[in-house]
Amino acid sequence: MAFVPFPETYAEILKEALESKSDIFSPKIRAIVELTADTSSNGACGFNSFAFKNLESVKEAQEIVFKGKYEDFLSAVGRAKYDEFENKILSSEEFKRDWTLIKSLYPKETCVKGKLRRRLLNERAWTLDGGVSFNTQQSEFEAIFELFCWKYYLWAMDGDKPYIMKPSVNITPLGTQIFIPGYISYDAKRDFNHGKISRLHKAKGVQKQGLAFTESRTRLAALKKLALEAESEGRKNKLKGDKLLDFIARAIGRPDMDFRSIRKLLER
């Protein structure tokens, strides 16, 4: 998603404010409007953006997430590592013994339809709640199941079928998140399909960075400023069309610059 999570909630709040026909807006409405009102720079909002530059890459990635096919982001080497670990789990007598123990101790909690999931991982190392608890039968089971999933790198069980944590790539409102499970002997150059990951990350429209690119953009910004000032002066002198563009080219010290490039400089 390009916007913050649950954008429909923000939209509903704004819709209610518009339908109220009140001249006085609450602090939340003023804050939302003020923070998102400036859309003059091609969909930009501050340093972030309302829209993706390459929506197809995002759609493809979301389809992968929906199907749970994160291995599509792996190279052949990375997939082999995942397959090796999956086979190791499926053939592990210790894993089967542990799961049988948990089912015998918590028959009601483990007898569910569909996937039995552990708690979600928090962003970075944050702890947003009180952690595990043994105060109730349900919380006790959740704590034990959390330990079981940690022991075998799982995110869920479906009956007796384990769902192993996969190396994964997700695009979020704040960037691209790459998760590497602890059982992977990570090789930066060989494990991931970096072309696919790069296309997904660039969908946010981030520009190339580095000293050379920064210096180039700084020079371009200065030239653009001069061009806009020259345009304003030229229009005051009633110049139009090619005469105006020629005036701007000479004013910025680029008399040989083609008019197409001049027009690009004038884009706001």
Secondary structure, 3 states (H helix, E strand, C coil): CCCCCCHHHHHHHHHHHHHHCCCCCCHHHHHHHHHHCCCCCCCEECCEECCCCCHHHHHHHHHHHHHCCHHHHECHHHHHHHHHHHHHHHCCHHHHHHHHHHHHHCHHHHCCCCCEECCCCCCCCCCCCCCCCCCCHHHHHHHHHHHHHHHHCEEEEECCEEEECCCEEEEECCEEEEECCCCCCCCCCCCECHHHHHHHHHCCCCCCCCHHHHHHHHHHHHHHHHHHHHHHHHHHCCCCHHHHHHHHHHHCCCCCCCHHHHHHHHCC
